[in-house]
Amino acid sequence: MKKLFFGAAALLFSGAIFAQNTSNSNQSGDDQRVYVRQAGTNLTSDVTQSNGSGLGSNKAAIWQYGDGSIANVNQMGTNNQSWGYQEGDSQTSNVNQGLNNTASADNKARTVQHNGAGNMSTINQDGNLNEAYVHQDNETNTATVTQDGTGNSSATFQAYELDSGSNNIATVTQLGSGNQEYSYQLGNGNVLTANQDGVDNKSDVVQTSPLTGVGNNALVNQFGERQNGRMRQTGDNNNGVFWQTGNDNISELNQTGNNNFGYVSNQNSFNYARTDQEGDGNSATNWQYGGATNSKSYQRQIGDGNTIFTDQTNGDGNIASTYQDDNNYGTVHQTGGDNNQALLVQKSQGGLGHNAAIVQNGTGNMANVLQLGPGGDFVNDAENCDFQQPETLNCPSPLNDVVIDDPCPAPCI
């Protein structure tokens, strides 16, 4: 990533500690710049940049070192940029761009809270094509991002890369169309909630739990048409839930570990729900309802003692493809519709047997159950009905810019 540069001189802090420093900056007009650096404890920095003629293009950078610091940035108009860095515990960062101005656009906000616990970051952006980035490492941190408009992007990282964190909370809300969000949480007991309302939105969520026994929780809500969501969870005792309302939506849930719970819900038609689980004692449910017509449900469980349930309700032309390993229980319900198809495959690698149930009512429905024990080769262990694809996602990146510079590059005379 490009290095962001704020001042002509290198930033150097001595060992002295200054407490309760307060900085207030108010600028009115376009193309304003402010750069604030504070070290100590209980620091406060307030920056307000109004948009003058409406062009905006204001820039603010705040660096704070110490515990209990507060950074507030309010920028009105278009093309505003904010960069905040805080190091220590109990830090608070608030960034507001556009301030409920629907004509606002192209704003950028980046907040990094490093090496501290109990930090809070809030970013609110109005308008279109805005970008938000939040990075927090350590424990009990909270990140909230709200974007209102079209083509906005958000990236949230809690305990990123080698830093581990626990009990962090991230909430992302995007209202409008063509928005993208990417969230990554590393640690235990983390909670992520992503809400998207509109058309053609994308959500990609990753949660990794390095310790056994304590899982993470993720909830993704997508309301509208042509939504695309993916959730990946690694570790034990994770809970992953997808809610999608509308047509032509895609949801993918991938869980690796034991005793995980996966739930995918699609309402309306032409939706695709995919769940992959690898480990023991996992539970997966795909529910497609509300007149679910021409929708697809794909489920795969590798491991023992797993439970799988597919429910496609009140719709026609739906397809369910389900696969399980040893000692599992699988159920497929296709009710209230016609011309639905269900394939339930259960293969034993030498463990205990399986339980399978398919319930269909209507006209022209078809059910196919394949149960195989060790060495039971039904035409070379055939399966078929395999529809995968989608994936990719990840999105958000760009950002950069800010720069600021000056005081005083030219020699004073």
C-alpha positions as CSV (number, residue, x, y, z in Angstrom):
1,M,0.0,0.0,0.0
2,K,1.3,3.5,-0.8
3,K,2.7,5.4,2.2
4,L,0.5,8.3,3.3
5,F,2.6,11.5,4.0
6,F,1.3,14.3,6.2
7,G,4.1,16.7,7.0
8,A,7.4,17.9,5.7
9,A,9.2,17.0,8.9
10,A,9.3,13.5,10.5
11,L,7.1,13.0,13.5
12,L,9.2,12.6,16.6
13,F,7.8,12.2,20.2
14,S,9.9,12.7,23.2
15,G,9.4,10.7,26.4
16,A,7.5,13.5,28.0
17,I,3.8,12.8,28.6
18,F,1.2,15.6,28.3
19,A,-2.3,15.0,29.7
20,Q,-5.7,16.4,28.7
21,N,-4.6,18.3,25.5
22,T,-7.4,19.7,23.4
23,S,-7.3,20.8,19.8
24,N,-10.2,22.5,17.9
25,S,-9.9,23.3,14.2
26,N,-12.7,25.0,12.2
27,Q,-12.3,25.7,8.5
28,S,-14.8,27.1,6.1
29,G,-14.3,26.9,2.3
30,D,-12.9,24.5,-0.2
31,D,-9.6,22.7,-0.3
32,Q,-8.8,23.2,3.3
33,R,-6.2,21.0,5.1
34,V,-5.6,20.3,8.8
35,Y,-3.0,18.0,10.4
36,V,-3.1,17.3,14.2
37,R,-0.6,15.3,16.2
38,Q,-1.0,14.6,19.9
39,A,0.8,12.5,22.5
40,G,-0.2,11.9,26.1
41,T,-3.5,10.8,27.7
42,N,-7.1,11.9,27.5
43,L,-6.4,13.8,24.3
44,T,-9.2,15.5,22.3
45,S,-9.1,16.7,18.7
46,D,-12.2,18.2,16.9
47,V,-12.0,19.1,13.2
48,T,-14.8,20.8,11.4
49,Q,-14.5,21.6,7.7
50,S,-17.5,23.2,5.9
51,N,-17.9,23.0,2.2
52,G,-17.9,26.6,1.2
53,S,-19.1,26.8,-2.4
54,G,-20.1,23.1,-2.2
55,L,-17.0,21.7,-3.8
56,G,-15.4,20.5,-0.5
57,S,-12.1,18.7,-1.3
58,N,-11.1,19.2,2.4
59,K,-8.5,17.0,4.1
60,A,-8.0,16.1,7.7
61,A,-5.3,13.9,9.4
62,I,-5.2,13.2,13.1
63,W,-2.5,11.2,14.9
64,Q,-3.0,10.4,18.6
65,Y,-0.6,8.4,20.9
66,G,-1.9,7.6,24.4
67,D,-5.0,6.2,26.2
68,G,-8.4,7.7,26.4
69,S,-8.1,9.9,23.3
70,I,-11.0,11.3,21.2
71,A,-10.9,12.3,17.6
72,N,-13.9,13.9,15.9
73,V,-13.9,14.9,12.2
74,N,-16.9,16.5,10.4
75,Q,-16.5,17.3,6.7
76,M,-19.3,18.7,4.5
77,G,-19.5,18.5,0.8
78,T,-17.7,16.4,-1.8
79,N,-14.3,14.9,-2.3
80,N,-13.4,15.1,1.4
81,Q,-10.7,12.9,2.9
82,S,-10.0,11.9,6.5
83,W,-7.1,9.8,8.0
84,G,-7.0,8.9,11.6
85,Y,-4.4,7.0,13.6
86,Q,-4.7,6.2,17.3
87,E,-2.5,4.0,19.5
88,G,-3.5,3.0,23.0
89,D,-6.5,1.9,24.9
90,S,-10.1,3.3,25.1
91,Q,-9.7,5.4,22.0
92,T,-12.7,7.0,20.2
93,S,-12.8,8.0,16.6
94,N,-15.8,9.6,14.9
95,V,-15.8,10.6,11.2
96,N,-18.8,12.2,9.5
97,Q,-18.7,13.1,5.8
98,G,-21.4,14.7,3.8
99,L,-23.5,15.2,7.0
100,N,-26.8,14.1,5.4
101,N,-26.1,15.9,2.2
102,T,-27.4,13.6,-0.6
103,A,-25.3,15.5,-3.2
104,S,-22.2,14.5,-1.4
105,A,-19.8,12.0,-3.2
106,D,-16.3,10.7,-3.5
107,N,-15.4,11.0,0.2
108,K,-12.7,8.9,1.8
109,A,-12.4,7.9,5.5
110,R,-9.6,5.8,7.0
111,T,-9.3,5.0,10.7
112,V,-6.5,2.8,12.3
113,Q,-6.6,2.0,16.0
114,H,-3.5,0.0,16.9
115,N,-2.2,-1.9,19.9
116,G,-5.1,-1.0,22.2
117,A,-8.3,-2.5,23.7
118,G,-11.8,-1.1,24.1
119,N,-11.5,1.3,21.2
120,M,-14.4,2.6,19.2
121,S,-14.6,3.8,15.6
122,T,-17.6,5.3,13.8
123,I,-17.7,6.4,10.2
124,N,-20.8,7.9,8.6
125,Q,-20.8,8.8,4.9
126,D,-23.7,10.2,2.8
127,G,-24.0,10.2,-1.0
128,N,-22.3,8.1,-3.7
129,L,-18.9,6.5,-4.4
130,N,-17.6,6.9,-0.8
131,E,-14.9,4.8,0.7
132,A,-14.4,3.7,4.3
133,Y,-11.7,1.7,6.0
134,V,-11.4,0.6,9.6
135,H,-8.5,-1.3,11.2
136,Q,-8.5,-2.4,14.8
137,D,-6.3,-4.9,16.6
138,N,-6.4,-6.3,20.1
139,E,-9.6,-6.9,22.1
140,T,-13.1,-5.6,22.8
141,N,-13.0,-3.0,20.0
142,T,-16.1,-1.7,18.2
143,A,-16.4,-0.5,14.6
144,T,-19.5,1.0,13.0
145,V,-19.7,2.0,9.4
146,T,-22.8,3.6,7.8
147,Q,-22.9,4.5,4.1
148,D,-26.0,6.0,2.3
149,G,-26.0,6.1,-1.4
150,T,-24.7,4.2,-4.5
151,G,-21.3,2.7,-5.3
152,N,-19.9,2.9,-1.8
153,S,-17.2,0.6,-0.5
154,S,-16.3,-0.4,3.0
155,A,-13.4,-2.6,4.4
156,T,-13.3,-3.5,8.1
157,F,-10.4,-5.4,9.7
158,Q,-10.3,-6.4,13.3
159,A,-7.1,-8.1,14.6
160,Y,-5.7,-8.2,11.0
161,E,-2.8,-10.4,9.9
162,L,-0.6,-11.5,12.8
163,D,-2.4,-9.5,15.5
164,S,-5.0,-11.6,17.4
165,G,-8.2,-10.1,18.9
166,S,-11.2,-11.2,20.9
167,N,-14.7,-10.0,21.5
168,N,-14.6,-7.4,18.8
169,I,-17.8,-6.0,17.2
170,A,-18.2,-4.7,13.7
171,T,-21.4,-3.4,12.2
172,V,-21.6,-2.3,8.6
173,T,-24.7,-0.7,7.0
174,Q,-24.9,0.2,3.3
175,L,-28.1,1.7,1.8
176,G,-28.4,2.0,-1.9
177,S,-27.1,0.1,-4.9
178,G,-23.8,-1.3,-6.2
179,N,-22.2,-1.1,-2.7
180,Q,-19.4,-3.4,-1.6
181,E,-18.2,-4.5,1.9
182,Y,-15.3,-6.7,3.0
183,S,-14.9,-7.6,6.7
184,Y,-12.2,-9.7,8.3
185,Q,-12.0,-10.7,12.0
186,L,-9.2,-12.8,13.5
187,G,-9.8,-14.0,17.1
188,N,-12.5,-15.5,19.3
189,G,-15.9,-14.3,20.3
190,N,-16.1,-11.7,17.6
191,V,-19.5,-10.5,16.3
192,L,-20.1,-9.1,12.8
193,T,-23.3,-7.7,11.4
194,A,-23.5,-6.5,7.8
195,N,-26.7,-5.0,6.4
196,Q,-27.2,-4.0,2.7
197,D,-30.4,-2.7,1.2
198,G,-30.6,-2.1,-2.6
199,V,-29.6,-3.7,-5.8
200,D,-26.3,-5.4,-6.9
201,N,-24.6,-5.1,-3.5
202,K,-21.7,-7.4,-2.4
203,S,-20.7,-8.6,1.0
204,D,-17.6,-10.8,1.8
205,V,-17.0,-11.8,5.4
206,V,-14.1,-13.8,6.9
207,Q,-13.8,-14.9,10.5
208,T,-11.0,-17.0,11.8
209,S,-10.9,-18.5,15.3
210,P,-7.3,-19.7,16.3
211,L,-8.5,-21.1,19.7
212,T,-10.8,-24.1,20.3
213,G,-14.0,-23.8,22.2
214,V,-14.8,-20.1,21.5
215,G,-16.4,-19.3,18.2
216,N,-17.4,-16.2,16.2
217,N,-20.8,-15.0,15.1
218,A,-21.7,-13.4,11.8
219,L,-25.0,-12.1,10.4
220,V,-25.4,-10.8,6.9
221,N,-28.7,-9.2,5.8
222,Q,-29.2,-8.3,2.1
223,F,-32.5,-6.8,0.9
224,G,-33.1,-6.3,-2.8
225,E,-32.2,-7.8,-6.1
226,R,-29.0,-9.4,-7.4
227,Q,-27.2,-9.4,-4.1
228,N,-24.1,-11.4,-3.7
229,G,-22.8,-12.6,-0.3
230,R,-20.1,-14.9,0.9
231,M,-19.2,-15.9,4.5
232,R,-16.2,-18.0,5.6
233,Q,-15.6,-19.1,9.1
234,T,-12.7,-21.2,10.4
235,G,-12.6,-22.8,13.9
236,D,-15.1,-24.4,16.2
237,N,-18.5,-23.3,17.6
238,N,-19.1,-20.6,14.9
239,N,-22.5,-19.3,14.0
240,G,-23.1,-18.0,10.4
241,V,-26.4,-16.6,9.3
242,F,-27.5,-15.2,5.9
243,W,-30.8,-13.5,5.2
244,Q,-31.5,-12.5,1.6
245,T,-34.8,-11.0,0.4
246,G,-35.4,-10.5,-3.3
247,N,-34.7,-12.2,-6.6
248,D,-31.5,-13.4,-8.3
249,N,-29.5,-13.4,-5.0
250,I,-26.4,-15.5,-4.3
251,S,-25.3,-16.6,-0.8
252,E,-22.3,-18.8,0.0
253,L,-21.4,-20.1,3.5
254,N,-18.2,-22.0,4.2
255,Q,-17.4,-23.3,7.6
256,T,-14.3,-25.4,8.6
257,G,-14.2,-26.9,12.1
258,N,-16.5,-28.6,14.5
259,N,-19.9,-27.9,16.1
260,N,-20.6,-25.0,13.7
261,F,-24.0,-23.7,12.8
262,G,-24.9,-22.5,9.3
263,Y,-28.2,-20.9,8.3
264,V,-29.1,-19.5,4.8
265,S,-32.4,-17.9,4.0
266,N,-33.5,-16.8,0.5
267,Q,-36.9,-15.2,-0.1
268,N,-38.4,-15.1,-3.6
269,S,-37.1,-16.6,-6.9
270,F,-34.0,-17.4,-8.9
271,N,-31.8,-17.5,-5.8
272,Y,-28.8,-19.7,-5.1
273,A,-27.9,-20.8,-1.6
274,R,-24.7,-22.7,-1.1
275,T,-23.4,-24.2,2.2
276,D,-20.1,-26.1,2.7
277,Q,-19.1,-27.5,6.1
278,E,-16.0,-29.6,6.9
279,G,-15.7,-31.1,10.4
280,D,-17.8,-33.0,12.9
281,G,-21.1,-32.2,14.7
282,N,-22.0,-29.4,12.3
283,S,-25.5,-28.2,11.4
284,A,-26.6,-26.6,8.1
285,T,-30.0,-25.3,7.0
286,N,-30.9,-23.8,3.6
287,W,-34.4,-22.2,3.5
288,Q,-35.8,-20.9,0.3
289,Y,-39.4,-19.6,0.7
290,G,-41.9,-16.9,-0.3
291,G,-42.8,-18.4,-3.6
292,A,-39.2,-19.6,-4.2
293,T,-39.3,-20.5,-7.9
294,N,-36.3,-21.7,-10.0
295,S,-34.1,-21.5,-7.0
296,K,-31.1,-23.7,-6.2
297,S,-29.9,-25.2,-2.9
298,Y,-26.4,-26.7,-2.7
299,Q,-25.1,-28.3,0.6
300,R,-22.0,-30.3,1.3
301,Q,-20.9,-31.7,4.7
302,I,-17.6,-33.6,5.1
303,G,-17.3,-35.3,8.5
304,D,-19.2,-37.2,11.1
305,G,-22.4,-36.6,13.1
306,N,-23.6,-33.7,11.0
307,T,-27.2,-32.6,10.3
308,I,-28.4,-31.0,7.1
309,F,-31.8,-29.6,6.3
310,T,-33.1,-28.1,3.0
311,D,-36.5,-26.5,2.8
312,Q,-37.9,-25.1,-0.5
313,T,-41.4,-23.8,0.0
314,N,-44.3,-22.7,-2.2
315,G,-42.5,-22.6,-5.5
316,D,-41.9,-24.4,-8.7
317,G,-38.8,-25.7,-10.5
318,N,-36.5,-25.7,-7.5
319,I,-33.5,-27.9,-7.3
320,A,-31.8,-29.3,-4.1
321,S,-28.4,-31.0,-4.2
322,T,-27.1,-32.4,-0.9
323,Y,-24.0,-34.5,0.0
324,Q,-22.9,-36.0,3.4
325,D,-20.2,-38.2,4.8
326,D,-20.4,-40.7,7.7
327,N,-23.1,-41.0,10.4
328,N,-25.1,-38.0,9.2
329,Y,-28.8,-37.0,9.1
330,G,-30.2,-35.4,5.9
331,T,-33.7,-34.0,5.2
332,V,-35.1,-32.2,2.1
333,H,-38.5,-30.6,2.0
334,Q,-40.0,-29.4,-1.2
335,T,-43.6,-28.5,-0.6
336,G,-46.4,-26.4,-2.1
337,G,-45.0,-26.5,-5.7
338,D,-44.5,-28.4,-8.9
339,N,-41.6,-29.8,-10.9
340,N,-39.1,-29.7,-8.1
341,Q,-36.0,-32.0,-7.9
342,A,-34.1,-33.3,-5.0
343,L,-30.8,-35.3,-4.8
344,L,-29.6,-36.5,-1.4
345,V,-26.3,-38.4,-1.4
346,Q,-24.8,-40.0,1.7
347,K,-21.5,-41.9,1.6
348,S,-19.9,-43.9,4.4
349,Q,-16.1,-44.2,4.7
350,G,-16.4,-47.0,7.2
351,G,-18.3,-45.2,10.0
352,L,-21.9,-45.6,11.2
353,G,-24.9,-45.4,8.8
354,H,-27.0,-42.6,7.6
355,N,-30.5,-41.3,7.9
356,A,-32.2,-39.6,4.9
357,A,-35.7,-38.1,4.4
358,I,-37.2,-36.4,1.3
359,V,-40.7,-34.8,1.5
360,Q,-42.4,-33.5,-1.7
361,N,-45.9,-32.6,-2.5
362,G,-47.3,-31.2,-5.8
363,T,-47.0,-32.4,-9.4
364,G,-44.1,-33.6,-11.4
365,N,-41.6,-33.6,-8.5
366,M,-38.6,-36.0,-8.5
367,A,-36.5,-37.4,-5.6
368,N,-33.2,-39.3,-5.8
369,V,-31.5,-40.8,-2.7
370,L,-28.1,-42.4,-3.0
371,Q,-26.6,-44.1,0.2
372,L,-23.3,-45.9,-0.1
373,G,-21.2,-47.9,2.4
374,P,-17.5,-48.8,2.1
375,G,-16.8,-50.3,-1.3
376,G,-20.5,-49.8,-2.4
377,D,-19.7,-48.3,-5.9
378,F,-22.9,-47.5,-7.7
379,V,-21.4,-46.9,-11.1
380,N,-18.2,-45.6,-9.6
381,D,-19.9,-43.6,-6.8
382,A,-21.8,-41.4,-9.1
383,E,-23.4,-38.2,-7.8
384,N,-24.3,-35.6,-10.5
385,C,-26.6,-32.5,-10.0
386,D,-23.5,-30.5,-9.0
387,F,-23.9,-26.7,-9.4
388,Q,-21.0,-24.7,-7.8
389,Q,-19.3,-21.6,-9.4
390,P,-19.9,-18.0,-8.0
391,E,-17.2,-17.1,-5.3
392,T,-14.5,-14.5,-6.1
393,L,-15.7,-11.3,-4.3
394,N,-13.2,-9.6,-1.7
395,C,-13.5,-6.2,-3.5
396,P,-12.6,-3.0,-1.5
397,S,-9.0,-1.7,-1.9
398,P,-8.3,1.8,-3.6
399,L,-8.5,4.6,-0.9
400,N,-5.0,6.2,-0.5
401,D,-4.6,10.0,-1.2
402,V,-4.8,12.6,1.7
403,V,-1.1,13.8,1.6
404,I,-1.6,17.4,3.3
405,D,2.1,18.6,3.4
406,D,3.3,22.3,3.5
407,P,4.1,24.2,6.7
408,C,6.6,25.4,5.5
409,P,8.3,23.7,2.6
410,A,9.8,26.9,1.1
411,P,12.5,28.7,3.1
412,C,11.1,31.7,5.0
413,I,12.6,35.1,4.1
